[in-house]
Each structure stands twice: as structure tokens, then as C-alpha cells.
Amino acid sequence: MYNCVYTKKIKKERFIMDNESNATYEAKLSAVAKELRLETVYVPENWEDMIVNCADTLRPGLALTGFYDCFDHRRIQLIGKAEHEYLEMFSSDERYDKCEKLCSQKVPAIILSWGLHAFDELIIAAKKYEIPILRTVESTTEIQAATIAYLNVELAPRITRHGVLVEVYGEGVLILGDSGIGKSETAIELVKRGHRLVADDAVELRRVSAKTIVGSAPEVLRHYTELRGIGIVDVRRTFGIGSVKDTEKVDMVLKLEHWDKDKFYDRIGLEMEMTDILGLSIPTTRIPVSPGRNLAVIIEIAAMNNKQRRMGYNTAEHFTERLSEFMLKGQGINF
């Protein structure tokens, strides 16, 4: 009987970060208002240049009572039914004092939810400090969630890396490798097989949450790819609108490398490699490239295998367990 013991290994590799990953990002307030379809109750003349640099929002309940010790002036302020009814309790002078104190904090904007009317005192205070007042018919909870979701993407830490991002069977696959190894050609083959291209050559990666990296293409390169000997190809026009996608989360990384006959490659799948992208560990597979290998098919299998792992089924572990059972039963296996 052949005594065989398999050990699951995890390797980690970090992307080399530069100052790009430590940069801070901003979003134009006018773009936020357009994306969330907010009505402008009052905006100053320079509001097109006003920016937001904090993804969090705040319902200023405590602030309206006069407590500003822990107040974050970078957050967009949301006034819902509770805050609105609270302000209605006071006289005009008292209401103005509370609104003036809030606006004096130089907040990015004030959003009224539920289509609530803006108090005259609030508008006067907003004009004094040039604070935009916006309004929506959405509930406070809905507009808060939408605002945070949008700003999380716009203000997310990001890096740009040379590679290709494709969606294969619903999995976001980031393909890395040396220039000329065949990343773009493989992406085109995957598109022909019904999958979708997200980005080619330059992939912008953003950490939009504690668990998610989202990739996209720079606007100037979106939906284009380059094939040596042919030139630039417009994938959307050539293969149809269903062949492209603007953004996709990164579920796995595939690293293409030239076949090295002297190098040992994992043949079972128990050895799990991870790549660190902006602080998140992404499952990684190395694919040796040699003439005759159908990379598109291999990537399809890798994507399906990764999906199975995320759903709780690991083929390599299942095979090892099955092999151990056979060995325990005394059925020898010749290797």
C-alpha cells in the first residue's frame, strides 16, 4: 500500500503598492446629486466645484440639540421626519439658531428626505454659509443607503494594474502575466465563448467594502482591447453589447507564466495561493502557458472550480478524503 499524506498549503503574495494606493479621492457633489436624482432646493453659485470626501452620512439629531463634541463636518447631513418634527417644535428664532449652528460646521450638503419642505430658517442659514440643500422623495433609510453605496465606490482606495478582467460564469477573473503572454487573445476567446470583458491592459481595482474588490476599465480604454498584428478592437461593437461589462468584483486571480520544465506545478489543487490586493486576500491560480494549451477552456474550469470552493465544495479535498478511504479499506493504489 502506498502511504500518501497531502498537506493543504496557503501561499500569500502582495501586490507591490505605490503611492497610488495611499491617495485620497473626492467626488463632486453635483455628480452625487445627479446619480441619486436629488432636487436642488438651494445651491450656491460655485456648487459645481464642491466636493465630498467622506462616504459616511449623518442624521444630525444630537447636533440639533446642541451636542457637537463628536460631530464630523465632512459628512452629508440627512434630515428625516424625526429631525424635521423636532425643528417644528421651536419658534422661528430658536429654529434659526439650531439651523445656523448646523450650517456653520461647513458640512458638504443637507438632504431632506420624504419630500419634506425646507424651513425658511434653514434656507437663510444655508445661504449665509453657502451650504447646498437637496431633497428627495425617498425615505431616509433608502437615501442613506444609496448615498453610502455610491460614495463607497467613488471614494474607495484603488490601484491600477496591468492585466485583463473578465467575467466567466459569474466569476470575476483577473488575468495577470508578462506582456505578450496572451492575456488579450485569451480574453477575446472567452468573449467568443459567451463570457464578458470588463477591462483590458489597465484594470482599476477598488476596495469598496471590507470583503469586496471591484475592477473596472479607465474610461478611455473601456470596451477596447489590443491584439498584436491587428490593432485596437472595439469589443462592444464587434461582439455586441452582451459581450462587455462596466464593473465586476474580483473573485480570483489567474497568473499566466511561461512553462518551466524544471518547476513543480500543483497537480491536485490542495496548494492554495493568495494574492493581497488592497488588504484583501484573493484566491490565486498559476497557469503555465505552452503551445497547444487551450487557455480559454482552462480559465473556464478554474472559474467553475473557484465558484464551487466559495459554495463550500473543494474538489481536491474531496478527492483526498476519497483516496484516504480507499487506502484505509486496504485497496492499494499504484502511483
C-alpha positions in Angstrom: 0.0 0.0 0.0 1.3 3.4 -0.9 1.3 5.7 2.2 0.4 9.1 1.0 -0.2 12.3 3.0 -1.4 15.5 1.4 -0.9 18.8 3.2 -3.0 21.9 2.3 -0.7 24.9 1.8 -1.5 28.5 1.5 0.9 30.9 -0.1 0.4 34.7 0.0 1.8 37.3 -2.3 1.3 41.0 -2.0 0.8 43.4 -4.9 3.6 45.9 -4.8 1.8 49.1 -3.6 2.8 52.6 -4.6 1.6 56.0 -3.5 -1.4 55.5 -5.7 -3.0 53.2 -3.1 -2.5 55.7 -0.3 -4.1 58.6 -2.2 -7.4 60.1 -1.1 -10.2 60.6 -3.6 -13.1 63.0 -3.9 -16.5 63.0 -5.6 -18.2 66.1 -7.0 -21.4 67.0 -5.1 -23.2 67.7 -8.3 -22.4 64.2 -9.5 -23.8 62.7 -6.3 -27.0 64.8 -6.8 -27.3 63.6 -10.4 -26.7 59.9 -9.5 -29.2 60.0 -6.7 -31.7 62.2 -8.6 -31.8 64.8 -5.9 -33.8 68.0 -6.3 -31.9 71.2 -5.6 -33.7 73.4 -3.1 -30.8 75.8 -2.8 -27.3 75.7 -4.2 -24.6 78.3 -4.2 -23.1 79.6 -7.4 -19.9 77.5 -7.1 -21.7 74.3 -6.2 -20.5 72.5 -9.3 -17.0 72.7 -7.8 -18.0 71.5 -4.4 -16.6 68.1 -3.4 -17.4 65.2 -0.9 -14.5 63.3 0.6 -16.3 61.1 3.2 -18.6 58.2 2.3 -20.4 58.2 5.6 -23.6 60.3 6.2 -25.1 61.6 9.4 -28.6 62.2 10.8 -27.9 65.3 13.0 -30.3 64.5 15.8 -27.8 65.1 18.6 -26.3 68.0 16.8 -29.6 69.9 16.6 -29.9 69.6 20.4 -26.5 71.4 20.6 -24.1 68.5 21.1 -21.2 68.9 18.6 -18.4 67.3 20.6 -18.2 64.2 18.2 -19.6 65.9 15.1 -17.9 65.0 11.8 -18.3 68.0 9.5 -17.2 66.0 6.4 -20.4 64.0 6.3 -23.5 64.8 4.3 -26.4 65.6 6.7 -29.7 63.8 6.3 -32.8 65.4 7.8 -35.7 62.9 8.0 -39.1 63.0 9.7 -37.7 62.9 13.2 -35.3 65.8 12.8 -38.0 67.8 10.8 -40.6 67.3 13.5 -38.1 68.2 16.2 -37.3 71.5 14.5 -41.0 72.3 14.1 -41.4 72.3 17.9 -39.4 75.6 18.2 -40.1 79.2 17.5 -38.7 80.8 14.3 -35.8 82.4 16.2 -34.9 79.2 18.0 -35.2 77.1 14.8 -32.8 79.5 13.0 -30.3 79.3 15.8 -30.2 75.5 15.5 -30.1 75.6 11.7 -27.4 78.3 11.8 -25.2 76.3 14.2 -25.5 73.2 11.9 -24.6 75.1 8.7 -21.7 76.9 10.5 -20.0 73.5 10.7 -19.4 73.8 6.9 -21.0 70.4 6.1 -20.9 69.3 2.4 -24.7 69.4 2.0 -28.0 68.8 3.7 -30.5 66.4 2.2 -34.2 66.4 3.1 -35.9 63.0 2.7 -39.5 62.1 2.3 -40.0 65.2 0.1 -40.1 67.4 3.3 -40.3 71.1 2.9 -37.3 73.2 3.8 -37.8 75.6 6.6 -37.2 79.3 5.7 -34.8 79.5 8.6 -32.8 76.6 7.2 -32.6 78.2 3.8 -31.5 81.5 5.3 -28.8 79.8 7.3 -27.7 77.7 4.3 -27.3 80.8 2.1 -25.3 82.5 4.8 -22.7 79.7 4.8 -23.3 78.5 1.2 -24.4 75.0 2.2 -26.4 73.2 -0.6 -29.9 72.0 0.3 -31.1 69.0 -1.6 -34.3 67.0 -1.5 -35.6 63.5 -2.4 -38.9 61.7 -2.1 -37.1 58.6 -0.9 -37.2 57.5 2.7 -34.3 58.5 5.0 -33.1 54.9 5.2 -33.2 54.4 1.4 -31.4 57.6 0.6 -28.8 57.0 3.3 -28.1 53.5 1.9 -27.9 54.8 -1.7 -25.6 57.7 -0.8 -23.2 55.5 1.2 -23.1 52.8 -1.5 -22.4 55.4 -4.2 -19.7 57.2 -2.2 -18.1 53.9 -1.1 -17.3 53.2 -4.8 -16.3 56.8 -5.7 -14.0 57.3 -2.7 -12.7 53.7 -2.5 -8.9 53.1 -2.2 -7.7 52.0 -5.6 -4.8 50.9 -7.7 -4.3 50.3 -11.4 -2.6 47.2 -12.6 -1.6 45.8 -16.0 -3.9 42.8 -16.8 -7.2 41.7 -18.0 -10.5 41.4 -16.1 -13.3 39.1 -17.5 -16.5 37.7 -16.1 -16.6 33.9 -16.6 -19.7 32.1 -15.4 -20.4 35.0 -13.0 -16.9 34.9 -11.5 -14.7 38.0 -11.8 -11.3 36.7 -13.1 -8.3 39.0 -13.0 -5.7 37.7 -15.5 -2.1 38.7 -14.9 1.1 37.9 -16.7 4.0 39.2 -18.7 3.4 41.4 -21.7 2.9 39.3 -24.8 2.0 36.1 -23.0 -1.5 36.1 -24.5 -3.8 37.7 -22.0 -5.8 39.8 -24.6 -6.1 36.9 -27.0 -7.4 34.7 -24.2 -9.9 37.4 -23.3 -11.2 37.5 -26.9 -11.6 33.8 -27.0 -13.6 33.9 -23.7 -15.8 36.6 -25.2 -16.4 34.4 -28.2 -17.5 31.6 -25.8 -20.1 33.8 -24.3 -18.3 35.5 -21.4 -17.8 39.2 -20.9 -14.9 41.6 -21.0 -14.5 44.2 -18.2 -11.1 45.6 -18.8 -8.0 45.0 -20.9 -4.5 46.3 -20.5 -5.2 48.5 -17.5 -7.5 47.4 -14.7 -8.6 49.8 -12.0 -9.1 47.9 -8.7 -11.1 49.5 -5.9 -11.8 48.2 -2.4 -15.5 49.1 -2.0 -16.1 47.2 1.2 -14.4 45.1 3.8 -14.8 42.0 1.6 -15.0 43.2 -2.0 -12.6 44.3 -4.6 -14.3 45.7 -7.7 -12.5 46.1 -11.1 -13.2 48.4 -14.0 -11.5 49.9 -17.0 -10.3 53.5 -17.3 -13.0 55.4 -19.2 -10.7 56.0 -22.3 -10.0 52.2 -22.6 -13.4 50.9 -21.7 -14.6 48.1 -24.1 -11.4 48.2 -26.1 -8.7 45.6 -26.4 -5.4 45.4 -28.4 -4.4 42.4 -30.4 -0.8 42.4 -31.7 -0.8 42.4 -35.5 -4.4 43.6 -35.7 -4.5 46.7 -33.5 -7.3 48.1 -31.4 -10.6 46.2 -31.4 -13.9 47.6 -30.1 -15.3 44.6 -28.3 -18.8 46.1 -27.8 -19.3 46.9 -31.4 -17.7 43.7 -32.7 -19.3 41.1 -30.5 -22.4 43.0 -29.2 -23.4 44.8 -26.0 -23.7 41.5 -24.2 -20.0 40.9 -24.5 -18.9 43.7 -22.2 -19.5 44.8 -18.6 -18.5 48.0 -16.9 -17.6 46.7 -13.5 -17.1 43.3 -11.8 -16.0 42.1 -8.4 -12.7 40.2 -8.4 -13.3 36.6 -7.2 -10.0 35.1 -8.3 -6.6 35.9 -9.8 -5.0 33.9 -12.6 -1.3 34.4 -13.2 -0.1 33.2 -16.7 3.5 32.3 -16.8 5.8 30.6 -19.4 6.1 26.9 -18.9 9.2 25.9 -17.0 10.0 22.2 -17.3 12.1 22.4 -14.1 9.4 23.9 -12.0 6.9 21.9 -10.0 3.3 22.8 -10.6 0.5 21.7 -8.3 -1.4 18.8 -9.9 -4.1 18.2 -7.2 -5.2 21.7 -6.1 -4.6 21.5 -2.4 -1.9 24.1 -2.5 -3.8 27.4 -2.3 -2.1 30.6 -3.2 -3.5 34.0 -2.2 -2.8 37.5 -3.6 -3.1 40.5 -1.4 -5.0 43.3 -3.1 -5.5 46.4 -1.1 -5.5 44.4 2.1 -7.9 41.6 0.9 -6.6 38.1 0.1 -7.9 36.8 -3.3 -7.6 33.1 -4.3 -4.9 32.8 -7.0 -4.0 30.1 -9.5 -0.9 29.9 -11.6 -1.4 28.7 -15.2 1.7 27.6 -17.1 1.5 28.6 -20.8 2.8 26.3 -23.5 1.9 25.7 -27.2 -1.2 23.6 -27.6 -2.9 24.5 -24.2 -6.4 25.9 -24.6 -6.2 28.8 -22.1 -9.9 29.7 -22.5 -11.1 26.3 -21.5 -8.6 26.1 -18.6 -9.9 29.5 -17.3 -13.5 28.4 -17.6 -12.7 25.3 -15.5 -10.7 27.4 -13.0 -13.7 29.8 -12.6 -16.1 27.0 -12.0 -13.8 25.3 -9.6 -13.4 28.6 -7.7 -17.1 29.0 -7.6 -17.5 25.5 -6.1 -15.0 26.4 -3.4 -16.9 29.5 -2.4 -20.0 27.4 -2.2 -18.3 25.0 0.2 -17.2 22.2 -2.1 -13.4 21.7 -2.6 -12.7 19.0 -5.3 -9.1 18.5 -4.2 -10.1 17.9 -0.5 -12.9 15.6 -1.6 -10.5 13.6 -3.7 -8.0 13.3 -0.9 -10.7 12.1 1.5 -11.9 9.6 -1.0 -8.3 8.4 -1.6 -7.8 8.0 2.2 -10.9 5.9 2.5 -9.7 3.6 -0.3 -6.4 3.3 1.5 -8.0 2.5 4.8 -10.0 -0.2 3.2 -6.8 -1.9 2.1 -7.3 -1.2 -1.6 -3.8 -0.3 -2.8 -3.3 2.2 -5.5 -0.2 2.2 -7.6 1.3 5.6 -8.4 
